[in-house]
Amino acid sequence: MRRRTTEALATGLAITLVIGSLALAPGSSTAQASPADDGVTTASAATVVTHEPDAAPSGPTEDTAALPSPEAAPPTPPSSTDGARLFLTVSPPTGVSLQSDHVGLTVRGTPQCNVSNCRLLVSTSSQPLSSPGSEIPSGTSTWPSWWAEGTTRTLYVHSWGNGWGWTKTNWNTSYTVTRPVTTPLTARVASTDHVGRSAVITGVATKGARVEIGSRYATASTTTGAWSMTVSGLAVGANTLTVVQKIGTTTIGSSVRVTVTIDPQVVPGLVRQVDATPQALLRGDDTAVTVAVEFTERTQSAPGTVTVTAPAGTTFAPGQDTLEAEYRAGSATPWQDAPASASWDLVSGHRSADGSTYSYTFPGSGSALDAGGDLRWAPRVSTPLDAPVGTPALGFTMTGALNAKLYDVTGTVDTPIAAAALTAEVVSVDAQGRVAAVRGTATPGATVAVGDDTTTVAESDGTWSTTVEGLDLGDNDLVVTQTVGGLPVRP
């Protein structure tokens, strides 16, 4: 077979004639020619392919023989009548735009090809077919791993087309793009409000980023990246918070976790003292002194500790390692023994070496105690006969937790110690010696004065006696007084 190529200079068309075997008509020795649609005369068995040259591109244009892409329709050899119209043409894309941020790139545009296998190609090369460079997907995509933060590259936006075994690109738009630098997220607990159950969380993020903790958010400074947020509604105990930074709706980098610990806080009035009526102490005896408290919230668990302090000049009787509880539903109801199912007794008591304090554990569990319910206990106080006269007080503290809150009660119960009645009588008189014997009763240990010059100390049973000398002839009026704890006691 022979191939001949000619050029029709007048029309600018390149004409390729393929001369093959001709079928001869019976009885003929030459082929029959027929005029083609484009005015070129060929043998009837010849194929004519015409290629229309491209318009001059705005950017580099490349042609290369290649297999069609899988999505392209199987190539069909153009006929001699439409070959010029169907030859592959690729023009620069139109409507091109490029936007970038910390997340990635968005490239838009419409490729221009005369085939269906046509797409937008974004490349770091202006000649992607001969010098591939690095390609970036069109549309919206994240930054590729090979593009480091803070580095600048030039991107070329091409039309890419493939048809009839040919691939071509064309461009007229390029962009100089710098990938933004992101700041690693940091977070710390700046302050904690234990009463309000909130915390201030601060840190640094990418400038302008949205920092989120659950449904709460703050915007990082566009100049420094600093951010701050108050998180409220925290639970008592440890609260683990997850912090993320976002550009738009995309999370940037790794999340950070911080832990905020909210300590239970004392709630004034949660448990309070009631029935602080003074209770007199008996000299030389043990006196039960009642301590009572009210719970202002319903509870079935209020564990704590109780410490009682003896009035001045007294001690607690030993052997009180458990104090049984009594309760009442409110101030208008009578006191009664605690239910068997309740653990309201004060247990595991510890008496100090000098007997001045007793410390207990309050289990505070078992049966529920309704709001307004009262509990009371009665430690025994030992008062010596010579205890100072006055009104000392039994002190107590009760601390614990109730319904995830703390209670702290401090109270006192006045415990007056009265002086014994003072008595005096003349036992005998020595007129010649002008001496008289006097006796009586007073507060044990009290200093008893008879007149201006004679004093004595009352015995432990309260009795006293003394001799008064230097009396005058006739009547002598003597005043008898007692002093307890350095203080005079009125009769």
TIBA-982205 format. One record per atom (N, C-alpha, C): z, y, x; residue in one letter. Coordinates in steps of 0.02 Angstrom, whole numbers, plus 50000, padded with zeros to 5 digits. Atoms other than C-alpha are relative to their C-alpha. Layout:
ZYXa ...
***
This chain:
500004994150043m 500005000050000m 500005006150044m 500034993949962r 499625017550062r 500365005649962r 499654994450031r 500705033450029r 499695006450026r 500294993649981r 499975050950028r 500425005549968r 499614994350026t 500945067250009t 499605006350009t 500354993649997t 500125083849969t 500445005449972t 499624994350027e 500805101049928e 499525004549961e 500394995250039a 500125112149790a 500295006950012a 499704993749979l 500435128849871l 499975005349946l 500074994850050a 499805138949726a 500554999749948a 499495000750053t 501085131949604t 500694999250029t 499355001049970g 502505128749727g 500294993349983g 499755006650018l 502655110649667l 499834995150055l 500135005449952a 502845096049787a 499794994049960a 500285005650039i 501775081549725i 499964993950045i 500035006349963t 502005063849784t 499584995149960t 500435004950033l 500635051449742l 500134993250031l 499905006849976v 501025033149756v 499414995949977v 500615003850016i 499435022749764i 500164992750008i 499865007149997g 499695004649720g 499384996049984g 500575004250019s 498604990249669s 499745002249933s 500304997850062l 497404995249533l 499734994049962l 500295005350042a 496924984149390a 499295002149981a 500704998350014l 495044984049374l 499804997349932l 500265002350064a 494184983249208a 499484994650013a 500495005349990p 493134968049185p 499315002950012p 500684997849983g 491474970749266g 499985006450037g 499984993649965s 492084986549355s 500204998950072s 499815000449929s 492274989749542s 500435005850021s 499584994249983t 493285006249534t 500515001049946t 499464998650050a 494905012149449a 499795005749956a 500144994750047q 494825023049296q 500565005150003q 499494994749996a 495735039749317a 500065003549934a 499874996250062s 496525049649175s 500405006150017s 499634993849984p 497195067449174p 500744999449980p 499284999950016a 499105069149183a 500175006349961a 499794994250041d 500105081349073d 500055006350042d 499914994049960d 500425093049221d 499365002150035d 500654997949973g 498595094249264g 499814996650064g 500155003649938v 498665082649414v 499654993549981v 500385006050016t 497405069049411t 500224994550047t 499785005749960t 498005052049470t 499674993849974t 500235006450024a 497505034249460a 500464997749945a 499605002150058s 498095025849301s 500604995950020s 499435004149979a 499255014349399a 500475003850045a 499584996249954a 500045028449503a 500585003349962a 499424996450028t 501795036349473t 500055006750034t 499954993249973v 501975055249495v 500715002649988v 499334997250005v 503725062649532v 499975007250023v 499994992949980t 503935081549533t 500725002250005t 499334997349989h 505525090449601h 499985007549997h 499984992750004e 505905108049549e 500515002550050e 499524997649949p 506725117249696p 500555004149967p 499424996250026d 508475124749667d 499915007450013d 499944992949984a 508785143149653a 500455000850060a 499604999049939a 509565150249810a 500745000449981a 499295000050018p 511475146449802p 500365005950030p 499584994749972s 512845159449828s 500384997650060s 499655002949943g 513715147749949g 499594994250027g 500385005649970p 513185133050056p 499854994749948p 500215005450045t 512235119449964t 499794994150042t 500165005949962e 512065101650024e 499714994849954e 500275005850035d 511015086949968d 500124993950043d 499935006249962t 511385069350019t 499864994249955t 500135006050039a 510785052449961a 500664996349991a 499375003550014a 512235043349877a 499914995849938a 500015003950060l 512575030249749l 500305004149943l 499724996250056p 512915037149576p 500744998349990p 499315001350018s 514735038949523s 500024995049943s 499975005150052p 515355025149408p 499895002849931p 500064997450067e 515395037049261e 499295002449985e 500684997550011a 513575042449287a 499584994649966a 500455004850032a 512235034549179a 499534997150052a 500465002949951p 511085022549273p 499395004450008p 500574995549989p 509725032949354p 499354997149971p 500655001950028t 508055032449266t 499465004050036t 500534996249964p 506535036949370p 499655004749952p 500344995350045p 505835052749291p 499254998649997p 500735001050009s 504075051649221s 499635005950030s 500394994649971s 502695062349284s 500015006249957s 500014994250045t 502875073549131t 500645004050001t 499384996250000d 504735078249149d 500374999750066d 499675000549935g 505125075149333g 500255006650026g 499794993549975a 505235093549377a 500625002549964a 499434997650039r 506475097249236r 500644996350015r 499405004149993l 507675083049274l 500264999750071l 499755000449932f 507885085449461f 500685003350005f 499304997849996l 509755088049509l 500055007350021l 499874993049985t 510285106349504t 500745001449994t 499284998350000v 512065112249550v 500065007450019v 499894992849988s 512575130649538s 500755001350008s 499284998549993p 514235139349580p 500364999849933p 499635000350063p 515605136849449p 500115007149973p 499864993650033t 515965150649325t 500715000149973t 499324999350029g 517615157549257g 500544997350044g 499525003049954v 518555152449413v 500645004250004v 499354996749989s 520425156549426s 500464995350037s 499525004049962l 521815150549541l 500685003549997l 499324997550001q 523685152749520q 500454995150038q 499545004349962s 525095146149630s 500715002549991s 499294998350001d 526995145749625d 500374994750040d 499625004749961h 528415135449698h 499864992849981h 500135006850024v 527885120349595v 499344997450026v 500665002449979g 526045119349638g 499465004949983g 500604995950011l 524305125649598l 499704998649932l 500395000950060t 523285128449442t 499315003150013t 500684997749987v 521395129649468v 499594998749937v 500425000650060r 520235132949320r 499305002450017r 500694997849992g 518365134949308g 499534995049966g 500505004350032t 516765127649234t 499454998550051t 500535001649952p 515625118149353p 499315000549966p 500674998950026q 513765121149333q 499534994850031q 500465005249978c 512625105749346c 499534998449942c 500455002150054n 511135099049250n 500054992549988n 499875007050013v 511905081649245v 500704999449970v 499345001050030s 513405074549151s 500534998450051s 499525001649947n 514215068349311n 500115006250042n 499914993449970c 514815085749355c 500735001949994c 499294998250002r 516555091849401r 500145005750048r 499764994849955l 517565105449487l 500314996750061l 499735002749938l 517965101849669l 500345005750038l 499614995049963v 519365111549759v 500144997050068v 499965002949934s 519305108949946s 500185005350052s 499884995449944t 519885116550110t 499375000850042t 500634999549963s 518075114750168s 499475003449957s 500574997150035s 516575125250123s 499414995349998s 500545005049998q 515475110150163q 500324993149989q 499605006150011p 516455095750082p 499614993550009p 500375006249993l 515025083250094l 499904998150073l 500095001549929s 514745084850280s 500665000750039s 499344999049970s 516515091150327s 500514999649945s 499615000950061p 517665083850194p 500615004549993p 499384996150008g 519255093650233g 500504996249957g 499515003050045s 520665090550108s 499875002449930s 500174998350069e 520385090049922e 500645000749959e 499444998950046i 521575096449786i 499734998949929i 500255000950068p 521415090849604p 499945006649964p 500054994150041s 520785103949486s 500494999549942s 499494999950052g 521855108949338g 500675001850032g 499334998649974t 523745109349370t 500254994150040t 499755005449957s 524465099349514s 500575002750043s 499474998149955t 525995099449625t 499725000850071t 500234999049931w 525875104449807w 499924993350035w 500095006349964p 525135090349912p 500474999750060p 499525000949946s 526255083050046s 499755002850067s 500274997649936w 525065088550186w 500015007650006w 499984992749998w 525285106950140w 500735002150008w 499304998249986a 526915112750221a 500185006749969a 499764993750027e 527965126550144e 499905005650051e 500084994249957g 527585143750214g 499345000350038g 500654999949965t 525845139050280t 499455002549953t 500544996850037t 524225147550227t 499354996250012t 500655003449995r 522535139250191r 499505003649956r 500544997450041t 520845144450122t 499724994449957t 500265005050047l 520265135049967l 499335002449973l 500674998750027y 518445134049909y 499934996249935y 500075003150065v 518065130549727v 499254998749988v 500705002250005h 516425120649709h 499844997249932h 500285004550050s 515335113649575s 499764993850038s 500205006349969w 515035095249616w 499604996149949w 500425003850046g 513615085349538g 499694994050034g 500315006149974n 512885068049558n 499504997449949n 500505002850045g 511265061149485g 499404997550038g 500615003049972w 509765050249527w 500064998650075w 499915001849930g 510535044949691g 500145005950046g 499884994149959w 510915062749749w 500685003149981w 499394996250012t 512565072649768t 499935006950031t 500084993249975k 512645091349787k 500615004149980k 499464995350017t 513995105049792t 499745007150009t 500194993049995n 513895123849773n 500625004249983n 499424995850012w 515215137749781w 499835007350012w 500054992949984n 515395156549779n 500695003349996n 499324997350006t 517315158449763t 500464996450048t 499495002949955s 518675155849894s 500645004049992s 499354996850006y 520535159749896y 500414998650063y 499515001049946t 521805162350035t 500684999149967t 499395001950036v 523405153749975v 500554998150049v 499415001949961t 525145152650051t 500484996249955t 499515003950040r 526315139149988r 500685003350007r 499344996749997p 527985147449941p 500534995450031p 499445003649970v 529575142450030v 500554999349947v 499455001250046t 530905134449918t 500654999650038t 499335000149970t 532765136149954t 500394994049974t 499595005650024p 533845120349947p 500585002649957p 499484997950047l 535065121649802l 500704998650028l 499305001149983t 536915123949841t 500435002049940t 499544998450055a 538395124649721a 500714998550022a 499295001149985r 540285126249736r 500415002949943r 499544997550051v 541785129449623v 500335006250029v 499724993749974a 542235147749651a 500705001349973a 499334999050029s 543725148449532s 500084995549939s 499845004550056t 544585138049398t 500525003349956t 499524997550049d 545465143949240d 500284993949964d 499715006150029h 546625129549197h 500215001149928h 499784998750068v 547295137949041v 499405000349953v 500604999450041g 545575142448973g 499524994250007g 500425005949988r 544825126049038r 499285001950015r 500664997849979s 543365134649122s 499995000850075s 500074999149928a 542685137149297a 499385004250014a 500584996249977v 541505148949389v 499684996150057v 500385003749950i 540155139649487i 499505004850031i 500474995549965t 539155149149619t 499614996150052t 500395003249948g 537835145149748g 499385004050016g 500644997049981v 536105148849817v 499444995349978v 500585003850022a 534415143249748a 499375003850021a 500634996549987t 532585147749765t 499995006649961t 500004993550032k 532335166049725k 499644999749932k 500294999850067g 532035168449539g 500034993449962g 499985006550033a 532345150049499a 500515000149943a 499525001050055r 533235144749340r 500474994450021r 499505004949980v 534855135649382v 500354997649937v 499735002950061e 535495123749248e 500584995450015e 499445004850002i 537145114849217i 500054997949928i 500035002050070g 536905104849059g 499565004849961g 500384995350041s 536345117048924s 500095007250022s 499884993249976r 536985132149020r 499525001550058r 500464998349946y 535875141649141y 500135007150025y 499984993349970a 535795156649257a 499365000750041a 500604998649961t 534365164949351t 500205002350069t 499844998149931a 534465165849540a 499705006850015a 500234993449981s 534275183149615s 499304999650032s 500685000049973t 532465187349655t 499995002750071t 499984997349932t 533025195549818t 500424995750047t 499575003949957t 534425184349883t 500044992649982t 499945006950023g 534345168349780g 500694998149977g 499315001450021a 536205169749740a 500034999249924a 499915001050072w 536765163649568w 500734998549985w 499315001250021s 538385162149470s 499994998449926s 499985002250069m 538845153749307m 500714998049981m 499355002150026t 540415151449201t 499904994149953t 500045006050041v 540615134049127v 500664999349963v 499395000450041s 541855132648984s 500024993449962s 499945006150040g 542475119048868g 500124993750041g 499875005849956l 543015107749012l 500604996049974l 499455004350020a 544175093148984a 500555000050053a 499465000649952v 545875091049064v 499864994050045v 500165005249951g 545635080849223g 499375001950038g 500604998849959a 544075078849331a 499385000549957a 500644998950034n 542415085649265n 499455000350052n 500565000149953t 540835081149363t 499415003649968t 500564996050025l 539445093949339l 499394999050044l 500635000849963t 537625091249389t 499615006649995t 500354993549996v 536695106949446v 499284998750024v 500705000549979v 534785108049456v 499695006950000v 500384993850002q 533555121949493q 499294998449977q 500665001150028k 531905123849402k 499575006350009k 500504994850004i 530325134149417i 499594998449938i 500295001850064g 529675134949240g 500404994349970g 499655005950026t 530085117749171t 500044994450051t 500025005149948t 529885108449336t 500615000550045t 499425000249956t 531425103149435t 499775000350072t 500174999049930i 531355108649616i 500554996850043i 499525002949953g 532185098249752g 500504995449966g 499495004750024s 533725087549730s 500555003749961s 499444997350038s 535145090349608s 500635000050044s 499364999549964v 536905094749668v 500564998849950v 499435001350045r 538545088549594r 500625003550027r 499354997049984v 540195097849591v 500514997249951v 499465002550043t 541865092149521t 500525005549989t 499494995150019v 543035103749428v 500594996249969v 499405003450026t 544805097449400t 500435005149962t 499594995750043i 545745105449255i 500694996849994i 499315002450005d 547625103549267d 500285001549930d 499684998550064p 548615101849105p 500455006250008p 499614993949998q 549475118149063q 500584999949951q 499424999550044v 551165121848989v 499825004549940v 500124996250061v 550985127548809v 500675002249973v 499354997650024p 552445138648761p 500124998049927p 499835001750069g 553335132548605g 499774993249978g 500235006750020l 552525115348606l 500594995549985l 499355003150012v 554275108148621v 500535005450011v 499514994549993r 555765119748594r 500694997649980r 499305001850014q 557655119248585q 500195002249930q 499714998350065v 558545119048417v 500744998350000v 499285001550010d 560365118548358d 500405001350064d 499624998349939a 561115127548509a 500685002849981a 499334997750021t 562795129548421t 500514998650055t 499495001249948p 564265131848544p 500434993949982p 499605006150009q 565285115948569q 500585000350050q 499414999149957a 567075117848636a 500164993550037a 499795005649959l 567665106548776l 500754999149994l 499295001650004l 569345097748768l 500264998650070l 499715001049934r 570425098848923r 500284992950007r 499745006649987g 570845082249000g 499674994649960g 500335004950043d 569575073148893d 499245000450011d 500734999949999d 567715068648877d 499755002649933d 500284997050061t 566715078848752t 499254998949998t 500725000950008a 564985073948687a 499695006749981a 500344993650012v 563865089348696v 499274998449980v 500655001850026t 562285088148591t 499455004850025t 500604996249980v 560575093748656v 499454997849952v 500515001650050a 559185094648524a 499365004050012a 500654996749992v 557325098748531v 499564998449940v 500495000950053e 555905100648406e 499304999350030e 500705000849980f 554105094448430f 499575003449947f 500394996050048t 552895106848350t 499324997049985t 500625003550016e 551405094948354e 500164992649990e 499915007250011r 551275077248289r 499824996350064r 500125003649938t 551375065048432t 500244992949996t 499775006949992q 551505046748472q 500074998550075q 499935000849928s 551495049448659s 500165006850031s 499784993749970a 552485063248744a 500464998550059a 499565001949945p 553175055748906p 500225005950041p 499754994549960g 554255066749013g 500654998250034g 499365000949968t 555895069049104t 500495005149972t 499474995650024v 557565076749054v 500545000250053v 499444999149954t 558895083849169t 500525004549967t 499464996050028v 560585090049108v 500475002050056v 499544997249949t 561795100849209t 500675001549967t 499344999350030a 563665100549176a 500245007250002a 499714993349998p 564595116549130p 500425001050063p 499604998549941a 565465125149274a 500714997549992a 499325002550001g 567115116949317g 500074993249967g 499985006650033t 566635100549231t 499514995350036t 500485004949975t 565675084649272t 499784995649942t 500215004950050f 564725071449176f 500384993550012f 499665006449994a 565665055549140a 499514994950027a 500455005249973p 564945040849238p 499834994949946p 500195005450045g 564075026049155g 499585002149941g 500424997750055q 562845035849048q 499264999650020q 500695000749976d 561215028949117d 499494999649943d 500434999850060t 560515027748939t 500345004249947t 499744995950056l 560735040648802l 499574998449939l 500365001850061e 560265034748628e 499795006349962e 500294994250036a 559175046348525a 500154999549925a 500004999450073e 559405052248347e 499425004649982e 500564995750020y 558015060348247y 500085002149928y 500054997950069r 557665069748088r 499305002849990r 500684997950015a 556045074248001a 499945007649999a 500004992750001g 556525092747995g 500715002549993g 499324997250000s 557995104547993s 500364998949933s 499695000950066a 558295101147807a 500204992849987a 499855007150011t 558505082347829t 500564997950048t 499445002149959p 560005072947900p 499774996350063p 500135003849939w 560075065548074w 500114992649987w 499935007250006q 559855046748088q 499794996650064q 500195003749940d 559615033248218d 499244999550005d 500725000649990a 557885032148295a 499774993149979a 500265006650018p 556765017948231p 500014995350060p 499985004949946a 556845001848330a 499354999950039a 500655000149967s 554985003548369s 499895006050045s 500094993849962a 555225020748447a 500334999450068a 499714999649933s 555515023348632s 500185007250014s 499794993149996w 556435039748615w 500665000950038w 499374999549962d 558045035648709d 499855002850069d 500054998049930l 558345043748878l 500254994250042l 499865006049962v 558315029649005v 499965001350074v 500024999749927s 558455026149191s 500375006050027s 499614994249980g 559805039149210g 500254999650072g 499744999549932h 560365045049382h 500505005750003h 499464995049994r 562035053949406r 500065002350072r 499934997549932s 562185065349557s 500674998150028s 499385002149966a 563535061649685a 500605003949977a 499434996050022d 564625076049626d 500085000149925d 499945000550073g 564325072049442g 499775006249963g 500184993750033s 563595089249406s 499344999449962s 500645000850035t 561865082949350t 499884992749982t 500235006650020y 561095068149260y 499265000749984y 500734999850011s 559215064749264s 499784993749965s 500225005650042y 558295053749139y 499244999949995y 500705000850019t 556575047049094t 499964999749924t 500125000150072f 555935050448918f 499344996549988f 500645003650012p 554635037048870p 499575003549948p 500374996250050g 554135046748715g 499434996349968g 500545004050028s 553115032648640s 500264995849941s 499815004250057g 553135019848500g 499815003349935g 500134996950065s 553305027448327s 499765007250007s 500244993150000a 552415043648287a 500545004649975a 499544994850021l 553445059348271l 499585005749972l 500404994850031d 552715071648147d 500185006950025d 499874993149981a 552565090148183a 500625002549963a 499384997650029g 554245098448153g 500574995150005g 499475005049991g 555205082548195g 500455001850059g 499514998349950d 556795084148298d 500294993650031d 499645005349965l 557635072948428l 500615003150032l 499414997549965r 559375074548502r 500364994450037r 499615004549959w 560485066448633w 500675003450015w 499334997149991a 562335068748676a 500334997350063a 499645002149940p 562915067048857p 500745002049995p 499284998750002r 564815066348881r 500215004050062r 499774995549947v 565625080348983v 500754999050009v 499295000749984s 567295077449071s 500285006750021s 499704993549986t 568405092949071t 500704999050027t 499325000849972p 569925093249187p 500505004649964p 499494995950032l 571575100249125l 500025007150028l 499964993449969d 571465114549249d 499335003650002d 500654996650001a 569685119549207a 500105007449984a 499924992950013p 569475138349210p 499865001749927p 500134997650068v 569575147149045v 499355004050001v 500624996250004g 567915154148991g 499504996549955g 500535002950041t 566265149848911t 499424997950045t 500575002549962p 565215139949033p 499504996749953p 500525002950043a 563625131848970a 499724993750032a 500375005949977l 562815114848982l 499265002050001l 500714998349995g 561035117149043g 499574993749996g 500455005750000f 559525105949017f 499285002450008f 500724998949995t 557675105149059t 499654993749976t 500405005650024m 556355094148978m 499275001750012m 500704998849984t 554585092949045t 499604993749987t 500435005850012g 553115081649002g 499335002149972g 500674998950027a 551395079948923a 499974997649928a 500085001650070l 550945079948740l 499305002149979l 500684998550024n 549165078748671n 499605003850052n 500384997149944a 548385082848842a 500235007150017a 499714993649982k 549515098148856k 500694998850029k 499345000749970l 551115101148951l 500525003849960l 499434996450029y 552805105848881y 500535000750053y 499484998549951d 554235113448978d 500545003949963d 499464997050039v 555875117048890v 500605001150046v 499384998549965t 557375125548969t 500495002949949t 499524997650050g 558935127948865g 500724999350024g 499285000549986t 560815129648865t 500384999149935t 499545000650056v 562255125248751v 500685002650025v 499364997349980d 563825135848765d 500564995049988d 499445004850004t 565395125448798t 500655003650019t 499394996249984p 566935136648787p 500594995450018p 499385003549981i 568525130848874i 500585004949986i 499474995450020a 570045138848791a 500624999050042a 499355000549966a 571705142748873a 500504997049952a 499465002850042a 573225133148811a 500475005749980a 499534994950024a 574485142948711a 500585000750049a 499454998649954l 575815151248819l 500665000349961l 499334999750030t 577625147948774t 500515001150055t 499464998849951a 579245153148859a 500685000149964a 499324999950027e 581115150748830e 500515000550058e 499464999549950v 582745154748922v 500434993749994v 499625006350000v 583595138648972v 500745001450012v 499294998549984s 585195145949049s 500045006750034s 499894993549969v 585965162249112v 500644999650041v 499414999549957d 587165164549259d 500175007450004d 499844992950004a 587975181249216a 500295002550065a 499694997749938q 589005181749375q 499475000950054q 500534999449949g 587485178549483g 499405004049976g 500554996350031r 586375188249365r 499334996450011r 500585004449993v 585115173549366v 499894996449934v 500165003750062a 584205165049221a 499464994850015a 500525005249995a 583205148749208a 499555000549939a 500504999250054v 581595150349106v 499494994450007v 500525005249999r 580315137049056r 499535000949940r 500474999550056g 578815134448941g 499384995850013g 500655003449991t 577015128248925t 499455005250008t 500574995649989a 575375135648980a 499394995750015a 500615003749981t 573625130849030t 500134996450066t 499895003649937p 573705117249163p 499665003750058p 500254996649941g 573505125349333g 500025007549996g 499974992750007a 573755142749265a 500585002850041a 499464996549967t 574795155149360t 500415003749947t 499564997050050v 576285160249255v 500455005150034v 499594994749972a 577145176749291a 500555001849949a 499434998050042v 578895180949224v 500275006550028v 499824993549974g 579255199349241g 499525002250054g 500444997249949d 578595208649390d 500024996250066d 499915002849933d 579215198049534d 499984992450004d 499945007249998t 579255179649483t 499364996849974t 500595003650022t 577735168049474t 500094992650014t 500015007249990t 577435149349461t 499334997349976t 500645003150021v 575995137249428v 500164994449951v 499895005150050a 575905126449273a 499774993250026a 500175006849979e 575885107749302e 499384997549964e 500615002850030s 574435096549255s 500094998549926s 499895001150072d 575265093249088d 500135006649964d 499924993450030g 575425111949059g 500705002850001g 499314997649998t 577315113249083t 500125004350062t 499824995949943w 578085126249194w 500745001949994w 499304997650001s 579825132349242s 500125004150063s 499854995749944t 580575145449356t 500695003149991t 499354996550002t 582175155049398t 499875007450012t 500084992849994v 582255173849373v 500655002850028v 499414997249967e 583445183149488e 500005007649994e 499944992749998g 584095200949504g 500005003249932g 499984997250067l 584415203549321l 500535005449995l 499524994750012d 585345218749259d 500524997749949d 499505001450052l 586955218349158l 499735002449934l 500264998350066g 586545218648976g 499354996449986g 500635003050020d 584875214948898d 499465001350053d 500584999549954n 583345211349010n 499384997649962n 500635002050034d 581635211348925d 499494998050053d 500485002649951l 580435200449026l 499344998349965l 500675001650027v 578545199048994v 499734994050039v 500285006149970v 577775181749026v 499245000049987v 500745000350006t 575875180449060t 499744994050039t 500345005349962q 574665167049119q 499315002550022q 500664998249973t 573135169249228t 499634993550016t 500405006149990v 571755155949228v 499345002050034v 500624998449964g 570345156449355g 499985007150022g 499984993149977g 570935173449414g 499965005149945g 500064995450056l 570785180849240l 500614999449956l 499425000250045p 572265185749132p 499804997649931p 500135002850066v 572365176648967v 500465003549950v 499594996750051r 572915186048815r 500364994749959r 499615004850041p 574285177648711p 499634998449935p 
***
